[in-house]
Structures are given as C-alpha cells and as structure tokens.
Amino acid sequence: MVDGVPPADVAAALERLDELTRRLRVECPWDREQDERSIVPHTLEEAYELADAATRGDDAKLMDELGDVLFQVHFLSLLLEERGAGDLAQVAEHVRQKLIRRHPHVFGDVEVAHAGEVLANWDAIKQTEAGREPGIFGEVPENLPSLLYARKVQRRSASSGFDVDEVPYEAVEAQVEVLRQADDAFDVVGDLLFAAVNVARKLKVDPEIALRASSDRFRGAVERAEALAAEDGATWQDLAPERQLGYYAQARLETRP
C-alpha cells in the first residue's frame, strides 16, 4: 500500500504510461526522431523543474514535474530496449539490487550511528563494484554544474576521511581577505566560491538550489523596485544609483517575512 493506493493500482498506472510511451514512439514524428543525445537535454530540464517545484513546496507542481521525469525514464528505457541493451524491468531491478547492496545497515548487519556514516559506506561500496572508475574521485561527472561539481568533489573527499568536523566559516572569511589584496582575482574568486560551497555542504544546503532561490529573490526585488519607481513617475534606468538603491531597499522590506 502506497499512500492508500494498492500496489496493483500503481503497477497498472505504470503499465498504462509504458503503453502510451510505446505508442508515441511509433505514431509521433517527433518522438520517432529522438535518441539519447537529443532527449537527455529535456531530461535535465525536467529535473531542474522538479527541483524548483520541490524547493517551492508546491505539491501540485511537484506531482506534475515528477510525472514528466517519470516519462523521461520510460522513454530512455525504451531506447535501451529497442537496441537489445535492456528494458524498464531491468532498469528497475538493477536499481533495486543496487539499493539493497548499498544499504547494508538496512538489509544486512552493518550498524551506523548517523547519516554521515551512511554516505561514507555508500561511497566505499561503490568502489568495490565492477566496472567502476577507480580513485577517490572516480566517476565524478565533469559536466555537472560548477556548484554541484564542487560539492560532489568535496563529498568524495570527505568520504575518504579528508574533512573537517565543524562548519568552515573561517575559510570563507580568509578567502575574502585574500581577495581584497589579490592582483589577479580569478583563482581567488574560485577558491572563495569553493569555500562557500563547503559551508553549504556542511550545513546540508544544496548550493545550486540555494543560489537559484537567492537569484530569484534578487530578481523579484529589482522588478518590484522598478515598479515602485514607475509609480512615482520615474524611469528605473534614468535614476541615480542612490535612488535605485532606495527603491530596492523598499522592495526588500515589502517582501521580508
């Protein structure tokens, strides 16, 4: 039973989605033309939309975006099936076995004291699996967005034991001081961002989503400031920076909880 829905109903709903996916692949000219390289950008877009819905706490939007991601899984699995490399059932069974293998504290006799040990065990188990790229940073995708790439590198380092216990606020402060005196800011700005990501990781905050939310708040405040200026008969671009800042501060006050 899943949230009051019998397992048979869940299976039937997934089967209907699978049938629809197969029909689209045959009857829709656009779907017929797709392969992994053309469809994965849409998969990534749907994943970001899902993350946005989850961050906003919009359950209706979350359900909608989950459906879009689920369709992507069905479609990509069908592409595997078409060339005899696997199918949706094999995808599901593969991930089921992987989750059992990587949760020995649930399905075995391993004991863990906290979530950090779960992550450390997870990474250690991955290193023993066949076909895995060796090394601490094996199979860390280099095409991840930069904030997520930094967090992934830091988490892999931490799982090897190379980490600090406390939240490293002082590392951010130190990089700010170095930046103030730097002749070439490029490397130092990178180090500052890396230190900020490390703080976010220790606080269990996703830096990518947090930065996007901050950008959205800034965008909304600037748009409101422009509207406030227009209400006073002023054009935003013609205002002196001091007046723009005044309207911006007013807009921030309006949106502050």
C-alpha positions, 0 to 999 in steps of 0.5 A: 500500500502506497499512500492508500493506493494498492500496489496493483493500482500503481503497477497498472498506472505504470503499465498504462504510461509504458503503453502510451510511451510505446505508442508515441514512439511509433505514431509521433514524428517527433518522438520517432526522431529522438535518441539519447543525445537529443532527449537527455537535454529535456531530461535535465530540464525536467529535473531542474523543474522538479527541483524548483517545484520541490524547493517551492513546496508546491505539491501540485507542481511537484506531482506534475514535474515528477510525472514528466521525469517519470516519462523521461525514464520510460522513454530512455528505457525504451531506447535501451530496449529497442537496441537489445541493451535492456528494458524498464524491468531491468532498469528497475531491478538493477536499481533495486539490487543496487539499493539493497547492496548499498544499504547494508545497515538496512538489509544486512548487519552493518550498524551506523550511528548517523547519516554521515556514516551512511554516505561514507559506506555508500561511497566505499561500496561503490568502489568495490563494484565492477566496472567502476572508475577507480580513485577517490574521485572516480566517476565524478561527472565533469559536466555537472554544474560548477556548484554541484561539481564542487560539492560532489568533489568535496563529498568524495573527499570527505568520504575518504576521511579528508574533512573537517568536523565543524562548519568552515566559516573561517575559510570563507572569511580568509578567502575574502581577505585574500581577495581584497589584496589579490592582483589577479582575482580569478583563482581567488574568486574560485577558491572563495566560491569553493569555500562557500560551497563547503559551508553549504555542504556542511550545513546540508544546503544544496548550493545550486538550489540555494543560489537559484532561490537567492537569484530569484529573490534578487530578481523579484526585488529589482522588478518590484523596485522598478515598479515602485519607481514607475509609480512615482513617475520615474524611469528605473534606468534614468535614476541615480544609483542612490535612488535605485538603491532606495527603491530596492531597499523598499522592495526588500522590506515589502517582501521580508517575512 
